[in-house]
Amino acid sequence: MVLFRRLLGDVLRERRVGLGLTLREVSAQARVSLGYISEIERGQKEASSELLASLCGALDTPLSEVLRDVSDAVALEEAAAALATPIPVVHAQADVVASAA
Amino acid sequence: MVLFRRLLGDVLRERRVGLGLTLREVSAQARVSLGYISEIERGQKEASSELLASLCGALDTPLSEVLRDVSDAVALEEAAAALATPIPVVHAQADVVASAA
């Protein structure tokens, strides 16, 4: 199952690291505890909508952009999962073959 | 503040109504209480990632598609908010004008 919070955490962490910001800096800016942000980045806690807005503000990134990145990451996982699903093998049924003959 | 849960609720409701499904049908399919789904659609409750995956399954819609629609809706609200923000008026400062003369 593709979980939103895990990929959201990945996107938020990538964005923060890309900006060269520490957890401590984002924590101070967003007024959210460092431990909580860390858990969100690791996909262990759900972020409330208010907290998500706050984090986006601290990362100076529109929420729409974060969600688009998450959507793209989810789409990749969905495609990978679809590829990994074995295609069911259809066996010819002896009776059907017999009746057709 | 643009809240994720409000626009997520809008997207999920539109999708359900577009498919001609009732809350009761989605509730039975997703194994989530009808009242809870209704609150999520109205943006009053946050959906956990597991619940969101379950709802997407019941709506036969990839999570990535739901998130892309939410991202688009959020982008529209962000643009509207940017337009509504008054541009600060810069007043000519008397001393600057005087010193330039």
N, CA and C atoms of all chains as a GROMACS GRO file, in nm:
protein
  606
    1MET      N    1   0.085  -0.120   0.000
    1MET     CA    2   0.000   0.000   0.000
    1MET      C    3   0.088   0.126   0.000
    2VAL      N    4   0.062   0.213  -0.097
    2VAL     CA    5   0.139   0.338  -0.106
    2VAL      C    6   0.082   0.436  -0.004
    3LEU      N    7   0.166   0.475   0.093
    3LEU     CA    8   0.118   0.563   0.199
    3LEU      C    9   0.160   0.708   0.176
    4PHE      N   10   0.060   0.794   0.177
    4PHE     CA   11   0.082   0.938   0.155
    4PHE      C   12   0.189   0.994   0.249
    5ARG      N   13   0.182   0.964   0.378
    5ARG     CA   14   0.272   1.028   0.475
    5ARG      C   15   0.419   0.993   0.449
    6ARG      N   16   0.443   0.872   0.398
    6ARG     CA   17   0.582   0.832   0.372
    6ARG      C   18   0.642   0.916   0.259
    7LEU      N   19   0.567   0.930   0.151
    7LEU     CA   20   0.620   1.005   0.037
    7LEU      C   21   0.617   1.155   0.064
    8LEU      N   22   0.520   1.200   0.144
    8LEU     CA   23   0.520   1.341   0.186
    8LEU      C   24   0.647   1.369   0.266
    9GLY      N   25   0.680   1.277   0.356
    9GLY     CA   26   0.802   1.293   0.438
    9GLY      C   27   0.926   1.302   0.350
   10ASP      N   28   0.932   1.214   0.250
   10ASP     CA   29   1.048   1.215   0.159
   10ASP      C   30   1.059   1.351   0.089
   11VAL      N   31   0.946   1.400   0.038
   11VAL     CA   32   0.947   1.526  -0.037
   11VAL      C   33   0.987   1.642   0.055
   12LEU      N   34   0.933   1.643   0.176
   12LEU     CA   35   0.966   1.753   0.269
   12LEU      C   36   1.114   1.751   0.307
   13ARG      N   37   1.167   1.632   0.330
   13ARG     CA   38   1.308   1.622   0.366
   13ARG      C   39   1.398   1.666   0.250
   14GLU      N   40   1.365   1.614   0.129
   14GLU     CA   41   1.445   1.654   0.011
   14GLU      C   42   1.444   1.805  -0.007
   15ARG      N   43   1.329   1.864   0.010
   15ARG     CA   44   1.315   2.008  -0.007
   15ARG      C   45   1.400   2.082   0.097
   16ARG      N   46   1.392   2.038   0.222
   16ARG     CA   47   1.468   2.102   0.330
   16ARG      C   48   1.618   2.091   0.305
   17VAL      N   49   1.662   1.968   0.274
   17VAL     CA   50   1.805   1.945   0.250
   17VAL      C   51   1.851   2.025   0.127
   18GLY      N   52   1.766   2.029   0.025
   18GLY     CA   53   1.798   2.105  -0.096
   18GLY      C   54   1.819   2.253  -0.068
   19LEU      N   55   1.747   2.302   0.032
   19LEU     CA   56   1.760   2.444   0.069
   19LEU      C   57   1.875   2.466   0.167
   20GLY      N   58   1.940   2.356   0.207
   20GLY     CA   59   2.050   2.367   0.302
   20GLY      C   60   2.004   2.405   0.442
   21LEU      N   61   1.880   2.368   0.477
   21LEU     CA   62   1.828   2.401   0.610
   21LEU      C   63   1.839   2.282   0.704
   22THR      N   64   1.861   2.311   0.831
   22THR     CA   65   1.864   2.204   0.931
   22THR      C   66   1.723   2.186   0.988
   23LEU      N   67   1.702   2.071   1.050
   23LEU     CA   68   1.574   2.046   1.118
   23LEU      C   69   1.549   2.157   1.220
   24ARG      N   70   1.655   2.198   1.288
   24ARG     CA   71   1.643   2.300   1.393
   24ARG      C   72   1.592   2.432   1.334
   25GLU      N   73   1.644   2.469   1.218
   25GLU     CA   74   1.602   2.595   1.154
   25GLU      C   75   1.455   2.590   1.112
   26VAL      N   76   1.416   2.478   1.050
   26VAL     CA   77   1.276   2.465   1.006
   26VAL      C   78   1.184   2.460   1.127
   27SER      N   79   1.229   2.392   1.231
   27SER     CA   80   1.152   2.384   1.354
   27SER      C   81   1.126   2.523   1.412
   28ALA      N   82   1.229   2.606   1.416
   28ALA     CA   83   1.215   2.741   1.471
   28ALA      C   84   1.122   2.825   1.384
   29GLN      N   85   1.140   2.813   1.253
   29GLN     CA   86   1.063   2.893   1.157
   29GLN      C   87   0.915   2.852   1.158
   30ALA      N   88   0.891   2.721   1.159
   30ALA     CA   89   0.753   2.671   1.151
   30ALA      C   90   0.687   2.665   1.289
   31ARG      N   91   0.766   2.686   1.394
   31ARG     CA   92   0.715   2.675   1.532
   31ARG      C   93   0.653   2.538   1.558
   32VAL      N   94   0.726   2.438   1.516
   32VAL     CA   95   0.686   2.299   1.538
   32VAL      C   96   0.807   2.231   1.601
   33SER      N   97   0.782   2.139   1.694
   33SER     CA   98   0.896   2.076   1.762
   33SER      C   99   0.981   1.998   1.663
   34LEU      N  100   1.112   2.000   1.690
   34LEU     CA  101   1.208   1.933   1.603
   34LEU      C  102   1.177   1.784   1.590
   35GLY      N  103   1.143   1.722   1.702
   35GLY     CA  104   1.115   1.579   1.700
   35GLY      C  105   0.995   1.544   1.614
   36TYR      N  106   0.896   1.632   1.618
   36TYR     CA  107   0.773   1.609   1.540
   36TYR      C  108   0.805   1.618   1.390
   37ILE      N  109   0.880   1.722   1.350
   37ILE     CA  110   0.917   1.737   1.208
   37ILE      C  111   0.998   1.616   1.162
   38SER      N  112   1.088   1.573   1.249
   38SER     CA  113   1.172   1.458   1.216
   38SER      C  114   1.084   1.334   1.192
   39GLU      N  115   0.983   1.314   1.276
   39GLU     CA  116   0.894   1.198   1.259
   39GLU      C  117   0.813   1.209   1.130
   40ILE      N  118   0.773   1.333   1.098
   40ILE     CA  119   0.697   1.353   0.973
   40ILE      C  120   0.786   1.322   0.853
   41GLU      N  121   0.910   1.369   0.858
   41GLU     CA  122   1.002   1.343   0.746
   41GLU      C  123   1.028   1.194   0.728
   42ARG      N  124   1.024   1.119   0.838
   42ARG     CA  125   1.048   0.975   0.828
   42ARG      C  126   0.918   0.898   0.800
   43GLY      N  127   0.808   0.973   0.783
   43GLY     CA  128   0.681   0.909   0.749
   43GLY      C  129   0.619   0.835   0.866
   44GLN      N  130   0.659   0.872   0.987
   44GLN     CA  131   0.607   0.801   1.104
   44GLN      C  132   0.485   0.869   1.166
   45LYS      N  133   0.467   0.996   1.135
   45LYS     CA  134   0.350   1.069   1.188
   45LYS      C  135   0.278   1.137   1.072
   46GLU      N  136   0.146   1.146   1.085
   46GLU     CA  137   0.068   1.222   0.988
   46GLU      C  138   0.083   1.370   1.024
   47ALA      N  139   0.095   1.454   0.924
   47ALA     CA  140   0.099   1.599   0.948
   47ALA      C  141  -0.043   1.653   0.933
   48SER      N  142  -0.090   1.731   1.029
   48SER     CA  143  -0.221   1.795   1.014
   48SER      C  144  -0.208   1.898   0.902
   49SER      N  145  -0.321   1.940   0.847
   49SER     CA  146  -0.318   2.037   0.737
   49SER      C  147  -0.256   2.169   0.780
   50GLU      N  148  -0.281   2.209   0.904
   50GLU     CA  149  -0.223   2.335   0.954
   50GLU      C  150  -0.070   2.323   0.963
   51LEU      N  151  -0.026   2.209   1.014
   51LEU     CA  152   0.118   2.186   1.027
   51LEU      C  153   0.184   2.180   0.890
   52LEU      N  154   0.118   2.117   0.796
   52LEU     CA  155   0.172   2.107   0.660
   52LEU      C  156   0.186   2.247   0.599
   53ALA      N  157   0.086   2.331   0.620
   53ALA     CA  158   0.091   2.469   0.568
   53ALA      C  159   0.208   2.543   0.633
   54SER      N  160   0.225   2.521   0.761
   54SER     CA  161   0.334   2.585   0.838
   54SER      C  162   0.471   2.540   0.785
   55LEU      N  163   0.484   2.412   0.761
   55LEU     CA  164   0.611   2.359   0.710
   55LEU      C  165   0.641   2.414   0.570
   56CYS      N  166   0.538   2.422   0.487
   56CYS     CA  167   0.558   2.476   0.352
   56CYS      C  168   0.603   2.622   0.362
   57GLY      N  169   0.544   2.695   0.456
   57GLY     CA  170   0.585   2.835   0.476
   57GLY      C  171   0.732   2.843   0.516
   58ALA      N  172   0.771   2.755   0.609
   58ALA     CA  173   0.910   2.756   0.657
   58ALA      C  174   1.006   2.717   0.545
   59LEU      N  175   0.958   2.635   0.451
   59LEU     CA  176   1.044   2.591   0.339
   59LEU      C  177   1.027   2.684   0.219
   60ASP      N  178   0.944   2.788   0.237
   60ASP     CA  179   0.920   2.887   0.131
   60ASP      C  180   0.879   2.818   0.001
   61THR      N  181   0.792   2.720   0.014
   61THR     CA  182   0.748   2.640  -0.101
   61THR      C  183   0.596   2.634  -0.100
   62PRO      N  184   0.531   2.661  -0.213
   62PRO     CA  185   0.385   2.650  -0.215
   62PRO      C  186   0.340   2.507  -0.186
   63LEU      N  187   0.231   2.494  -0.112
   63LEU     CA  188   0.175   2.361  -0.082
   63LEU      C  189   0.146   2.285  -0.211
   64SER      N  190   0.099   2.356  -0.313
   64SER     CA  191   0.065   2.291  -0.441
   64SER      C  192   0.188   2.221  -0.500
   65GLU      N  193   0.304   2.281  -0.483
   65GLU     CA  194   0.427   2.224  -0.538
   65GLU      C  195   0.467   2.097  -0.461
   66VAL      N  196   0.456   2.105  -0.329
   66VAL     CA  197   0.485   1.987  -0.246
   66VAL      C  198   0.392   1.872  -0.285
   67LEU      N  199   0.263   1.903  -0.301
   67LEU     CA  200   0.165   1.798  -0.334
   67LEU      C  201   0.190   1.741  -0.473
   68ARG      N  202   0.236   1.826  -0.566
   68ARG     CA  203   0.265   1.776  -0.701
   68ARG      C  204   0.383   1.680  -0.696
   69ASP      N  205   0.484   1.716  -0.618
   69ASP     CA  206   0.600   1.627  -0.603
   69ASP      C  207   0.558   1.494  -0.539
   70VAL      N  208   0.470   1.502  -0.439
   70VAL     CA  209   0.424   1.379  -0.373
   70VAL      C  210   0.344   1.296  -0.474
   71SER      N  211   0.259   1.362  -0.551
   71SER     CA  212   0.179   1.291  -0.651
   71SER      C  213   0.270   1.218  -0.751
   72ASP      N  214   0.377   1.285  -0.794
   72ASP     CA  215   0.471   1.222  -0.888
   72ASP      C  216   0.539   1.101  -0.825
   73ALA      N  217   0.580   1.114  -0.699
   73ALA     CA  218   0.647   1.004  -0.629
   73ALA      C  219   0.550   0.887  -0.610
   74VAL      N  220   0.424   0.919  -0.579
   74VAL     CA  221   0.323   0.814  -0.562
   74VAL      C  222   0.299   0.743  -0.696
   75ALA      N  223   0.293   0.821  -0.804
   75ALA     CA  224   0.269   0.762  -0.936
   75ALA      C  225   0.380   0.663  -0.972
   76LEU      N  226   0.505   0.698  -0.938
   76LEU     CA  227   0.617   0.607  -0.964
   76LEU      C  228   0.600   0.476  -0.888
   77GLU      N  229   0.561   0.487  -0.761
   77GLU     CA  230   0.542   0.365  -0.679
   77GLU      C  231   0.424   0.281  -0.731
   78GLU      N  232   0.319   0.350  -0.776
   78GLU     CA  233   0.204   0.278  -0.830
   78GLU      C  234   0.245   0.202  -0.956
   79ALA      N  235   0.326   0.266  -1.040
   79ALA     CA  236   0.371   0.201  -1.163
   79ALA      C  237   0.460   0.081  -1.129
   80ALA      N  238   0.548   0.098  -1.031
   80ALA     CA  239   0.636  -0.012  -0.991
   80ALA      C  240   0.555  -0.128  -0.934
   81ALA      N  241   0.452  -0.095  -0.856
   81ALA     CA  242   0.368  -0.199  -0.797
   81ALA      C  243   0.291  -0.273  -0.907
   82ALA      N  244   0.247  -0.200  -1.008
   82ALA     CA  245   0.172  -0.262  -1.118
   82ALA      C  246   0.262  -0.358  -1.196
   83LEU      N  247   0.389  -0.318  -1.213
   83LEU     CA  248   0.485  -0.403  -1.284
   83LEU      C  249   0.516  -0.530  -1.204
   84ALA      N  250   0.517  -0.514  -1.070
   84ALA     CA  251   0.554  -0.627  -0.983
   84ALA      C  252   0.440  -0.727  -0.968
   85THR      N  253   0.317  -0.686  -1.003
   85THR     CA  254   0.203  -0.776  -0.989
   85THR      C  255   0.205  -0.877  -1.103
   86PRO      N  256   0.213  -1.007  -1.071
   86PRO     CA  257   0.218  -1.108  -1.179
   86PRO      C  258   0.086  -1.111  -1.256
   87ILE      N  259   0.096  -1.124  -1.386
   87ILE     CA  260  -0.023  -1.136  -1.470
   87ILE      C  261  -0.077  -1.278  -1.453
   88PRO      N  262  -0.206  -1.294  -1.418
   88PRO     CA  263  -0.260  -1.428  -1.395
   88PRO      C  264  -0.253  -1.512  -1.522
   89VAL      N  265  -0.205  -1.635  -1.504
   89VAL     CA  266  -0.194  -1.726  -1.618
   89VAL      C  267  -0.330  -1.793  -1.639
   90VAL      N  268  -0.379  -1.787  -1.761
   90VAL     CA  269  -0.508  -1.851  -1.792
   90VAL      C  270  -0.480  -1.991  -1.848
   91HIS      N  271  -0.527  -2.092  -1.775
   91HIS     CA  272  -0.505  -2.230  -1.821
   91HIS      C  273  -0.621  -2.275  -1.907
   92ALA      N  274  -0.592  -2.338  -2.016
   92ALA     CA  275  -0.699  -2.394  -2.100
   92ALA      C  276  -0.770  -2.502  -2.019
   93GLN      N  277  -0.904  -2.495  -2.015
   93GLN     CA  278  -0.977  -2.595  -1.937
   93GLN      C  279  -1.009  -2.714  -2.027
   94ALA      N  280  -0.977  -2.832  -1.977
   94ALA     CA  281  -0.993  -2.955  -2.056
   94ALA      C  282  -1.136  -2.972  -2.105
   95ASP      N  283  -1.236  -2.945  -2.016
   95ASP     CA  284  -1.376  -2.967  -2.056
   95ASP      C  285  -1.421  -2.868  -2.164
   96VAL      N  286  -1.370  -2.744  -2.153
   96VAL     CA  287  -1.408  -2.644  -2.252
   96VAL      C  288  -1.350  -2.685  -2.388
   97VAL      N  289  -1.224  -2.729  -2.385
   97VAL     CA  290  -1.158  -2.772  -2.507
   97VAL      C  291  -1.235  -2.891  -2.568
   98ALA      N  292  -1.276  -2.986  -2.480
   98ALA     CA  293  -1.347  -3.104  -2.524
   98ALA      C  294  -1.480  -3.069  -2.590
   99SER      N  295  -1.555  -2.977  -2.524
   99SER     CA  296  -1.687  -2.942  -2.577
   99SER      C  297  -1.677  -2.864  -2.708
  100ALA      N  298  -1.563  -2.792  -2.722
  100ALA     CA  299  -1.545  -2.714  -2.844
  100ALA      C  300  -1.510  -2.803  -2.962
  101ALA      N  301  -1.454  -2.922  -2.929
  101ALA     CA  302  -1.406  -3.012  -3.034
  101ALA      C  303  -1.523  -3.085  -3.103
  102MET      N  304  -0.522   3.072   0.496
  102MET     CA  305  -0.434   2.955   0.484
  102MET      C  306  -0.506   2.845   0.404
  103VAL      N  307  -0.438   2.794   0.301
  103VAL     CA  308  -0.496   2.689   0.218
  103VAL      C  309  -0.478   2.555   0.291
  104LEU      N  310  -0.588   2.491   0.326
  104LEU     CA  311  -0.580   2.367   0.403
  104LEU      C  312  -0.598   2.244   0.314
  105PHE      N  313  -0.501   2.155   0.324
  105PHE     CA  314  -0.502   2.031   0.246
  105PHE      C  315  -0.632   1.954   0.263
  106ARG      N  316  -0.677   1.936   0.387
  106ARG     CA  317  -0.793   1.847   0.410
  106ARG      C  318  -0.920   1.901   0.344
  107ARG      N  319  -0.933   2.034   0.332
  107ARG     CA  320  -1.053   2.091   0.271
  107ARG      C  321  -1.057   2.058   0.121
  108LEU      N  322  -0.945   2.077   0.054
  108LEU     CA  323  -0.941   2.052  -0.090
  108LEU      C  324  -0.939   1.903  -0.120
  109LEU      N  325  -0.879   1.825  -0.032
  109LEU     CA  326  -0.884   1.679  -0.046
  109LEU      C  327  -1.029   1.634  -0.039
  110GLY      N  328  -1.103   1.689   0.058
  110GLY     CA  329  -1.244   1.655   0.074
  110GLY      C  330  -1.323   1.688  -0.052
  111ASP      N  331  -1.297   1.807  -0.108
  111ASP     CA  332  -1.366   1.847  -0.231
  111ASP      C  333  -1.339   1.747  -0.344
  112VAL      N  334  -1.212   1.711  -0.359
  112VAL     CA  335  -1.173   1.620  -0.469
  112VAL      C  336  -1.237   1.483  -0.450
  113LEU      N  337  -1.235   1.433  -0.326
  113LEU     CA  338  -1.292   1.300  -0.300
  113LEU      C  339  -1.444   1.300  -0.325
  114ARG      N  340  -1.511   1.407  -0.284
  114ARG     CA  341  -1.657   1.415  -0.305
  114ARG      C  342  -1.689   1.422  -0.454
  115GLU      N  343  -1.616   1.509  -0.526
  115GLU     CA  344  -1.639   1.523  -0.671
  115GLU      C  345  -1.620   1.388  -0.741
  116ARG      N  346  -1.515   1.318  -0.702
  116ARG     CA  347  -1.485   1.190  -0.763
  116ARG      C  348  -1.599   1.091  -0.734
  117ARG      N  349  -1.644   1.085  -0.609
  117ARG     CA  350  -1.751   0.992  -0.572
  117ARG      C  351  -1.880   1.024  -0.648
  118VAL      N  352  -1.918   1.152  -0.648
  118VAL     CA  353  -2.041   1.193  -0.715
  118VAL      C  354  -2.029   1.167  -0.866
  119GLY      N  355  -1.909   1.195  -0.920
  119GLY     CA  356  -1.886   1.170  -1.064
  119GLY      C  357  -1.905   1.024  -1.101
  120LEU      N  358  -1.876   0.935  -1.006
  120LEU     CA  359  -1.891   0.792  -1.031
  120LEU      C  360  -2.034   0.744  -1.001
  121GLY      N  361  -2.116   0.837  -0.951
  121GLY     CA  362  -2.254   0.801  -0.918
  121GLY      C  363  -2.264   0.712  -0.796
  122LEU      N  364  -2.166   0.724  -0.705
  122LEU     CA  365  -2.167   0.641  -0.584
  122LEU      C  366  -2.223   0.719  -0.465
  123THR      N  367  -2.292   0.647  -0.377
  123THR     CA  368  -2.342   0.710  -0.255
  123THR      C  369  -2.236   0.696  -0.145
  124LEU      N  370  -2.250   0.779  -0.042
  124LEU     CA  371  -2.161   0.767   0.074
  124LEU      C  372  -2.170   0.626   0.130
  125ARG      N  373  -2.292   0.572   0.131
  125ARG     CA  374  -2.311   0.438   0.187
  125ARG      C  375  -2.232   0.333   0.110
  126GLU      N  376  -2.232   0.344  -0.022
  126GLU     CA  377  -2.160   0.247  -0.105
  126GLU      C  378  -2.008   0.256  -0.081
  127VAL      N  379  -1.957   0.380  -0.077
  127VAL     CA  380  -1.812   0.397  -0.055
  127VAL      C  381  -1.776   0.350   0.085
  128SER      N  382  -1.864   0.378   0.180
  128SER     CA  383  -1.841   0.336   0.318
  128SER      C  384  -1.828   0.184   0.327
  129ALA      N  385  -1.918   0.113   0.261
  129ALA     CA  386  -1.916  -0.034   0.264
  129ALA      C  387  -1.791  -0.087   0.194
  130GLN      N  388  -1.757  -0.027   0.081
  130GLN     CA  389  -1.643  -0.073   0.002
  130GLN      C  390  -1.511  -0.046   0.075
  131ALA      N  391  -1.499   0.073   0.134
  131ALA     CA  392  -1.374   0.112   0.199
  131ALA      C  393  -1.367   0.062   0.343
  132ARG      N  394  -1.479   0.011   0.393
  132ARG     CA  395  -1.489  -0.033   0.534
  132ARG      C  396  -1.453   0.080   0.629
  133VAL      N  397  -1.510   0.195   0.601
  133VAL     CA  398  -1.492   0.312   0.686
  133VAL      C  399  -1.632   0.363   0.718
  134SER      N  400  -1.654   0.412   0.839
  134SER     CA  401  -1.789   0.456   0.875
  134SER      C  402  -1.835   0.570   0.786
  135LEU      N  403  -1.964   0.570   0.757
  135LEU     CA  404  -2.024   0.669   0.668
  135LEU      C  405  -2.002   0.810   0.724
  136GLY      N  406  -2.020   0.826   0.854
  136GLY     CA  407  -2.004   0.958   0.915
  136GLY      C  408  -1.862   1.011   0.900
  137TYR      N  409  -1.766   0.922   0.912
  137TYR     CA  410  -1.626   0.962   0.902
  137TYR      C  411  -1.594   1.009   0.760
  138ILE      N  412  -1.641   0.932   0.660
  138ILE     CA  413  -1.618   0.971   0.520
  138ILE      C  414  -1.684   1.106   0.493
  139SER      N  415  -1.803   1.123   0.545
  139SER     CA  416  -1.875   1.249   0.526
  139SER      C  417  -1.795   1.366   0.585
  140GLU      N  418  -1.737   1.346   0.703
  140GLU     CA  419  -1.657   1.453   0.766
  140GLU      C  420  -1.531   1.483   0.685
  141ILE      N  421  -1.473   1.377   0.628
  141ILE     CA  422  -1.353   1.396   0.545
  141ILE      C  423  -1.390   1.476   0.420
  142GLU      N  424  -1.502   1.439   0.359
  142GLU     CA  425  -1.545   1.511   0.237
  142GLU      C  426  -1.573   1.658   0.266
  143ARG      N  427  -1.619   1.686   0.388
  143ARG     CA  428  -1.647   1.827   0.422
  143ARG      C  429  -1.523   1.898   0.477
  144GLY      N  430  -1.409   1.828   0.477
  144GLY     CA  431  -1.284   1.890   0.522
  144GLY      C  432  -1.278   1.912   0.672
  145GLN      N  433  -1.360   1.836   0.746
  145GLN     CA  434  -1.364   1.856   0.891
  145GLN      C  435  -1.272   1.761   0.967
  146LYS      N  436  -1.233   1.653   0.902
  146LYS     CA  437  -1.141   1.557   0.965
  146LYS      C  438  -1.024   1.530   0.872
  147GLU      N  439  -0.908   1.507   0.931
  147GLU     CA  440  -0.792   1.465   0.852
  147GLU      C  441  -0.808   1.316   0.823
  148ALA      N  442  -0.774   1.274   0.703
  148ALA     CA  443  -0.776   1.132   0.671
  148ALA      C  444  -0.636   1.076   0.695
  149SER      N  445  -0.627   0.966   0.766
  149SER     CA  446  -0.495   0.902   0.780
  149SER      C  447  -0.454   0.847   0.644
  150SER      N  448  -0.326   0.819   0.627
  150SER     CA  449  -0.277   0.770   0.498
  150SER      C  450  -0.341   0.636   0.462
  151GLU      N  451  -0.364   0.552   0.562
  151GLU     CA  452  -0.428   0.421   0.537
  151GLU      C  453  -0.571   0.440   0.488
  152LEU      N  454  -0.642   0.533   0.554
  152LEU     CA  455  -0.781   0.560   0.518
  152LEU      C  456  -0.788   0.618   0.377
  153LEU      N  457  -0.695   0.707   0.348
  153LEU     CA  458  -0.691   0.769   0.215
  153LEU      C  459  -0.670   0.662   0.108
  154ALA      N  460  -0.580   0.568   0.134
  154ALA     CA  461  -0.555   0.460   0.039
  154ALA      C  462  -0.681   0.376   0.020
  155SER      N  463  -0.751   0.352   0.130
  155SER     CA  464  -0.873   0.273   0.129
  155SER      C  465  -0.982   0.343   0.047
  156LEU      N  466  -0.994   0.474   0.067
  156LEU     CA  467  -1.095   0.551  -0.007
  156LEU      C  468  -1.064   0.553  -0.156
  157CYS      N  469  -0.936   0.568  -0.189
  157CYS     CA  470  -0.896   0.567  -0.330
  157CYS      C  471  -0.931   0.432  -0.391
  158GLY      N  472  -0.907   0.325  -0.317
  158GLY     CA  473  -0.942   0.191  -0.365
  158GLY      C  474  -1.091   0.180  -0.392
  159ALA      N  475  -1.171   0.232  -0.297
  159ALA     CA  476  -1.317   0.224  -0.312
  159ALA      C  477  -1.364   0.309  -0.430
  160LEU      N  478  -1.291   0.414  -0.461
  160LEU     CA  479  -1.329   0.502  -0.573
  160LEU      C  480  -1.259   0.458  -0.702
  161ASP      N  481  -1.183   0.350  -0.692
  161ASP     CA  482  -1.112   0.293  -0.808
  161ASP      C  483  -1.027   0.401  -0.878
  162THR      N  484  -0.960   0.481  -0.797
  162THR     CA  485  -0.881   0.593  -0.847
  162THR      C  486  -0.742   0.587  -0.785
  163PRO      N  487  -0.636   0.597  -0.865
  163PRO     CA  488  -0.503   0.597  -0.804
  163PRO      C  489  -0.484   0.717  -0.711
  164LEU      N  490  -0.415   0.693  -0.600
  164LEU     CA  491  -0.386   0.801  -0.505
  164LEU      C  492  -0.314   0.916  -0.576
  165SER      N  493  -0.225   0.882  -0.670
  165SER     CA  494  -0.149   0.987  -0.739
  165SER      C  495  -0.243   1.084  -0.813
  166GLU      N  496  -0.352   1.030  -0.866
  166GLU     CA  497  -0.448   1.113  -0.941
  166GLU      C  498  -0.523   1.206  -0.845
  167VAL      N  499  -0.564   1.151  -0.732
  167VAL     CA  500  -0.634   1.232  -0.631
  167VAL      C  501  -0.541   1.346  -0.586
  168LEU      N  502  -0.415   1.312  -0.560
  168LEU     CA  503  -0.320   1.414  -0.512
  168LEU      C  504  -0.293   1.519  -0.619
  169ARG      N  505  -0.291   1.477  -0.746
  169ARG     CA  506  -0.268   1.575  -0.853
  169ARG      C  507  -0.386   1.671  -0.860
  170ASP      N  508  -0.507   1.618  -0.846
  170ASP     CA  509  -0.625   1.705  -0.848
  170ASP      C  510  -0.623   1.802  -0.730
  171VAL      N  511  -0.582   1.751  -0.613
  171VAL     CA  512  -0.575   1.839  -0.495
  171VAL      C  513  -0.468   1.946  -0.519
  172SER      N  514  -0.355   1.906  -0.574
  172SER     CA  515  -0.248   2.002  -0.603
  172SER      C  516  -0.298   2.113  -0.696
  173ASP      N  517  -0.373   2.074  -0.798
  173ASP     CA  518  -0.428   2.173  -0.892
  173ASP      C  519  -0.524   2.269  -0.822
  174ALA      N  520  -0.609   2.213  -0.737
  174ALA     CA  521  -0.707   2.296  -0.665
  174ALA      C  522  -0.634   2.391  -0.568
  175VAL      N  523  -0.530   2.340  -0.504
  175VAL     CA  524  -0.451   2.423  -0.412
  175VAL      C  525  -0.382   2.536  -0.489
  176ALA      N  526  -0.328   2.502  -0.608
  176ALA     CA  527  -0.259   2.603  -0.690
  176ALA      C  528  -0.355   2.716  -0.727
  177LEU      N  529  -0.480   2.681  -0.758
  177LEU     CA  530  -0.579   2.783  -0.793
  177LEU      C  531  -0.603   2.877  -0.674
  178GLU      N  532  -0.615   2.818  -0.555
  178GLU     CA  533  -0.640   2.900  -0.435
  178GLU      C  534  -0.519   2.986  -0.402
  179GLU      N  535  -0.400   2.930  -0.424
  179GLU     CA  536  -0.278   3.008  -0.399
  179GLU      C  537  -0.272   3.128  -0.493
  180ALA      N  538  -0.308   3.105  -0.620
  180ALA     CA  539  -0.306   3.213  -0.718
  180ALA      C  540  -0.409   3.320  -0.682
  181ALA      N  541  -0.529   3.274  -0.639
  181ALA     CA  542  -0.634   3.369  -0.601
  181ALA      C  543  -0.590   3.450  -0.479
  182ALA      N  544  -0.523   3.384  -0.385
  182ALA     CA  545  -0.477   3.453  -0.263
  182ALA      C  546  -0.370   3.556  -0.300
  183ALA      N  547  -0.284   3.520  -0.395
  183ALA     CA  548  -0.177   3.613  -0.437
  183ALA      C  549  -0.237   3.736  -0.502
  184LEU      N  550  -0.345   3.714  -0.581
  184LEU     CA  551  -0.411   3.827  -0.648
  184LEU      C  552  -0.480   3.918  -0.547
  185ALA      N  553  -0.533   3.855  -0.439
  185ALA     CA  554  -0.609   3.931  -0.340
  185ALA      C  555  -0.518   4.010  -0.247
  186THR      N  556  -0.390   3.974  -0.243
  186THR     CA  557  -0.297   4.045  -0.154
  186THR      C  558  -0.264   4.181  -0.215
  187PRO      N  559  -0.295   4.290  -0.145
  187PRO     CA  560  -0.267   4.421  -0.202
  187PRO      C  561  -0.117   4.444  -0.218
  188ILE      N  562  -0.079   4.504  -0.328
  188ILE     CA  563   0.062   4.538  -0.352
  188ILE      C  564   0.094   4.661  -0.266
  189PRO      N  565   0.199   4.652  -0.182
  189PRO     CA  566   0.229   4.765  -0.096
  189PRO      C  567   0.263   4.890  -0.178
  190VAL      N  568   0.202   5.001  -0.138
  190VAL     CA  569   0.226   5.128  -0.208
  190VAL      C  570   0.355   5.189  -0.154
  191VAL      N  571   0.446   5.220  -0.243
  191VAL     CA  572   0.572   5.282  -0.200
  191VAL      C  573   0.555   5.434  -0.209
  192HIS      N  574   0.563   5.499  -0.096
  192HIS     CA  575   0.549   5.646  -0.095
  192HIS      C  576   0.686   5.710  -0.114
  193ALA      N  577   0.689   5.811  -0.195
  193ALA     CA  578   0.814   5.887  -0.214
  193ALA      C  579   0.847   5.954  -0.081
  194GLN      N  580   0.969   5.937  -0.038
  194GLN     CA  581   1.008   5.998   0.090
  194GLN      C  582   1.059   6.139   0.066
  195ALA      N  583   1.003   6.232   0.140
  195ALA     CA  584   1.034   6.376   0.121
  195ALA      C  585   1.185   6.402   0.128
  196ASP      N  586   1.252   6.336   0.226
  196ASP     CA  587   1.396   6.365   0.242
  196ASP      C  588   1.479   6.310   0.125
  197VAL      N  589   1.433   6.192   0.073
  197VAL     CA  590   1.506   6.133  -0.040
  197VAL      C  591   1.490   6.226  -0.162
  198VAL      N  592   1.365   6.271  -0.183
  198VAL     CA  593   1.336   6.360  -0.297
  198VAL      C  594   1.420   6.489  -0.282
  199ALA      N  595   1.423   6.541  -0.159
  199ALA     CA  596   1.495   6.667  -0.132
  199ALA      C  597   1.645   6.651  -0.160
  200SER      N  598   1.700   6.533  -0.113
  200SER     CA  599   1.845   6.515  -0.129
  200SER      C  600   1.881   6.490  -0.276
  201ALA      N  601   1.782   6.436  -0.352
  201ALA     CA  602   1.808   6.408  -0.493
  201ALA      C  603   1.804   6.536  -0.576
  202ALA      N  604   1.733   6.636  -0.523
  202ALA     CA  605   1.716   6.762  -0.598
  202ALA      C  606   1.843   6.848  -0.594
   0.00000   0.00000   0.00000
